[in-house]
Amino acid sequence: MCLSTLYGVRDGKREKLGEYISNVSFRNGEFVFTDVMGNEFSVKGNIQSLDLVRNEIIIDVEQRKKMRYEMIREIYNKCSGNQMRDVFVSNPETDDPEQYVRDMLKGKEVTLGREDLPDGTVVIDADVSGLKQRFTFSPD
């Protein structure tokens, strides 16, 4: 099985955006990349190169305007009999809520799921080494 590494080029700088890419599709004006674990993330831009021998995808990343969000982070309690959860509220500025969450959880074993709601809200469910968390980004 040949899996690719995804690189983005922005402002002349090349950075790794994802690894083990198994599928690429185009939806709602964005490329949607799916890794071997089924995690999806989308990128606006133009494909610069798709090298099937070297297993590299290079995309010119379109600059996105950073938006200000109200982010609610819920950490679900694993203790039986305690249905409370820790809730934190902040107001980050980001052009990519999913990448914002990935950066917050860097260095941990993470599986993400994403839902984009019609009102612009982005809900990201994370499994962080067995601990469930939900990040809700509402446009400010």
Residue pairs with C-beta under 8 A, 6 or more apart in sequence:
1 22
2 52
2 55
3 19
3 20
3 21
3 22
3 35
3 36
3 55
4 20
4 21
4 52
4 55
4 56
4 57
5 16
5 18
5 19
5 20
5 21
5 55
5 56
5 57
6 16
6 17
6 18
6 19
6 21
6 33
6 43
6 57
6 59
7 14
7 15
7 16
7 17
7 56
7 57
7 58
7 59
8 14
8 15
8 17
8 43
8 45
8 58
8 59
8 60
8 61
9 48
9 58
9 59
9 60
9 61
10 60
10 61
10 63
14 58
17 33
17 41
17 43
17 59
17 61
18 33
18 35
18 41
19 35
20 35
20 36
20 37
21 33
21 34
21 35
21 36
21 57
22 34
22 35
22 36
23 33
23 34
24 31
24 32
24 33
24 34
24 57
25 31
25 32
25 34
26 32
27 42
28 42
29 44
30 42
30 43
30 44
31 42
31 43
31 44
31 45
31 47
31 59
32 40
32 41
32 42
33 40
33 41
33 42
33 43
33 57
34 40
37 111
39 111
39 112
40 114
41 98
41 99
41 114
43 59
43 61
44 61
44 62
44 64
45 59
45 60
45 61
45 62
46 59
46 60
46 62
47 57
47 58
47 59
47 60
48 58
48 59
48 60
49 56
49 57
49 58
50 56
50 57
50 58
51 57
51 58
63 95
64 95
64 96
65 95
66 93
66 94
66 95
67 93
67 94
67 95
67 139
67 140
68 91
68 92
68 93
68 139
68 140
69 91
69 92
69 93
69 94
69 97
69 122
69 137
69 138
69 139
69 140
70 89
70 90
70 91
70 137
70 138
70 140
71 89
71 90
71 91
71 92
71 97
71 100
71 135
71 136
71 137
71 138
72 87
72 88
72 89
72 134
72 135
72 136
72 138
73 87
73 88
73 89
73 90
73 133
73 134
73 135
74 85
74 86
74 87
74 133
74 134
74 135
74 136
75 85
75 86
75 87
75 88
75 131
75 132
75 133
76 85
76 131
76 132
76 133
76 134
77 83
77 84
77 85
77 86
78 130
78 131
91 140
92 100
94 100
97 122
97 124
97 135
97 137
98 112
98 114
98 122
98 124
100 137
101 112
101 124
101 126
101 135
102 110
102 112
105 126
105 128
108 128
108 129
109 128
109 129
110 126
110 127
110 128
110 129
111 126
111 127
112 124
112 125
112 126
113 124
113 125
113 126
114 122
114 123
114 124
114 125
115 122
115 123
115 124
115 125
116 122
117 123
119 138
119 139
120 138
120 139
121 136
121 137
121 138
121 139
122 136
122 137
123 134
123 135
123 136
123 137
124 134
124 135
124 136
124 137
125 132
125 133
125 134
125 135
126 132
126 133
126 134
126 135
127 133
